[in-house]
Amino acid sequence: MLILMGFQLSTSAQSLTVAEPQISFAKEIRPFAYYVAQAELWWAEVEKDKSSEEAWYNYYKACRNAHGSNNWKKNFVEVSPDLRLGQNIVAMVEENIPNTFTHYFLKGADLGVSTEGSKYLKKAYKMKPDFPPIHSFMVTYATSSHNPGLRKEVNQKWFKTNEWSQGLMSYGYNVLASTAPDAILFTQGDNDTYPIWMLQDALGLRTDVWVINIDFLLFEEFRKPVFEKMGVPAFILENIDINEYEQNWKSVVKHVLSKYKGDKPLYLAMTVDQEWFEGFENRLSPVGLAWKMGQKQKDLSAESARLIKDEFMLDYLRGPLTYDIRQKRLEQMDLNYLKSFAQAYTYNKEHQLPTKRISSFAEFIMSKTDRKDIHNKYQEFFKD
């Protein structure tokens, strides 16, 4: 049962009794039970003062975090009477604190990558342009509305806040380095997309790469011109509920992989869930931190070895020098290096080239995970 599954996960006693400011589940790893408890606590705060923007904002975030940590399944609301879908909370916010920053921000943000919420986001942005969470939503709006000038403007402002750690920026840099000139790169989530867009917009790095977050492709107003530019036939979501995100993501990825015939090299970031491209593995070759699309899988070990030796920023793998709330998320992403490290290690051994640097970084990565499948696969592999 969903209830049992959620509450078997441990939470601290304090987090079950004290309403805490809510941080996106994309930044930190918390159990589903934590977000349920926080939604209940923040709802109690709302009931005490229905004019409190702080209470409404954190209640909305707690429910959204619970929704996201339950893989966006709508039945998460069955766990507690205090859990609600975002659209229902926004309606309550609109009734209780209309025309406030929180009203405009949540109404715009809840519409996701759709441009329907743009007028509300722009109002919120004008009221509080330095409110940290608003930058990602403005970048999202700029992207979904095909407005590169606005995206660049917001990213340059966002860059100065130092929200993204050296580790995540380095990871994004290495993903870009994994692609050929004028490539198309598909990404999946927040942590593998926004840093890359920021590198392009704020630092001017690898602006030749067209980076497309798969989530945006679920909306026709964004998808149609993108597919036209790529030369990919139109795609219909086959009447699947828009909230069935995972099935929709799989469908759109497989459509692209089966229909794309363009000249630009096509890549999937290794952060993309492999279930989304099941059946196409023989046409995807691993290289660096990406999968390169081709007619058949090629051995790109030499290229991975070159990237690790000459291109990649890897020193951050030794450990963070400053606090990073996303560190656990980053360590999960860093596991993607092991495939290219194994390629490069094998290539270097066969060509009597140095392997110590590769094995050292592999050991750093494995020391930060307790996943038995990773240790079973690689612990004996990187032996000099």
Number of C-alpha atoms within 10 A of each C-alpha: 6 11 13 10 10 20 16 11 12 12 16 8 9 9 15 17 12 12 21 15 14 19 16 14 21 15 16 15 15 18 19 24 23 21 27 24 24 28 29 21 22 27 23 15 18 19 12 11 13 16 14 16 18 14 22 27 21 23 30 27 23 31 28 23 26 30 24 17 20 16 13 16 15 14 12 23 16 12 16 13 9 18 25 23 17 20 14 11 20 24 14 15 25 17 12 17 17 14 15 15 19 20 26 25 27 26 25 26 25 19 15 18 25 21 19 16 19 25 14 19 24 18 18 23 19 11 14 13 16 13 10 11 15 21 19 17 20 24 24 22 26 21 23 22 18 15 12 14 12 16 25 21 15 22 24 17 16 21 17 10 10 9 13 19 19 16 23 24 19 21 26 24 20 22 23 27 20 26 24 17 14 15 21 19 24 23 24 19 13 13 21 23 19 22 23 27 25 24 21 22 21 20 14 12 16 20 17 14 22 16 21 18 19 21 19 19 21 20 17 16 15 18 19 16 14 16 17 11 10 17 15 19 13 14 16 14 15 8 7 12 10 12 11 13 16 16 14 23 22 17 19 20 18 16 17 18 19 10 13 16 13 11 10 15 17 25 26 29 26 24 22 19 15 13 10 17 20 12 10 15 14 13 15 21 21 25 29 32 31 28 24 26 21 15 9 12 16 15 12 17 23 15 18 26 25 13 20 20 15 9 14 20 19 14 11 15 20 12 13 13 9 8 8 18 15 18 18 15 17 20 18 13 18 22 18 17 20 23 19 23 25 20 20 28 28 19 19 17 12 9 9 9 13 13 19 13 13 20 20 14 20 24 17 14 21 18 10 15 15 9 9 9 9 13 14 10 10 16 14 8 14 19 11 9
